[in-house]
């Protein structure tokens, strides 16, 4: 007798689709078979049984460098994620200048512990790579299970220079961590912004031309070159241009340890959304900005071809009021408006509806993009698949259920949805975390605090031979040993 058996469903993994019952004991998958019996039972007849989603790019209870706080804490953010078929998430813990890394992680522990309904970890944002941070605190962060470090190439209060970037890449490589990067050319953005503002072009729509596509591709090319020099793994987050995607694809073809991610907004929204009446366009401001329909089509092709290992929401919730988007007044310029939009709860329904149901991706690709790839890349060893011994993190989907997206059914702490009114077909109806129901029958049934911190392992870099720069090879650099 198992603690719980899921019967009658069609199991989907990144590799297979098959009919099986799932037996769960002590929070883990204990058996796959037919005719299993358990003390508790979920009838999944006519449903798809998938790995619980892993939302690995979201901003929860996080201050910006200018002091603005996202609207979702670990309770509301995790609830919205769970309603969207996610059983685990990895928000950011943001170090700001003058803060230590240990201090930063302790702060986020205080915000997350006892609050989340699903399991969680952190990516560490590194904005102040002092000697102590590099020599002591980043290795200590790795030891406490934080195995991904994010850096910025733009934003005056967050950006690092190329030498600092190389230092962080090297420390991360030495300890088996993954570096993530927001890649945009800061100078290009500042130059464009100054000229737009001087011309009186201050409405939200001008946020799009203030971040040229070239700003992304230039910075991405530089970031890839830096990572190749020291042969370190690098994930480029929220790729928004065909040129940027092509850089990721080429680097991967060459064997470099380069990974790419794109997000919901770049596949489903366009810069025209920034041009809505009045200040409505502020709701759709994010960086990099929304692009055009031709870009959407190109990004879909790259998603289909495997350029992007990850598909995320980049959930950055700032309410459309004086606490968020309009904190600098109802007539704020695009430069004064918080960047980011909500989307943690609708990421997977959108991908299922527009991807699987419209024949753009397979069910196996959906499983990989929703959970499996993130688990492998971010060291979530017991999550991301349905197999014996794995955590029983499971989402049961009704592939035919149709919903209309609204702010109300996202269950976050936002007053709008960027996808308001979208009709989606395919919806998660049950979410399990370690064998416990979190969402069932359209209701939250888990308590805050069910979610546990996950100590993550090294990323799985299998199949990526890397790049050996001849200038670092004693055989070709006149015998110089270059210390890491």
Helices and strands as residue ranges (DSSP letters): E 2-7, E 10-12, E 17-19, E 21-25, E 28-33, E 38-43, E 48-51, E 53-59, H 74-83, E 86-94, H 101-112, E 119-125, H 131-132, I 133-137, H 138-143, E 148-152, H 162-175, E 178-182, H 186-198, H 206-210, H 213-229, E 234-236, H 242-253, E 258-263, H 264-268, G 271-275, G 280-284, H 293-305, E 308-312, E 315-316, G 334-336, H 347-351, I 352-356, H 363-367, I 368-372, H 373-377, E 394-404, G 408-410, E 423-433, E 436-440, E 443-444, G 470-472
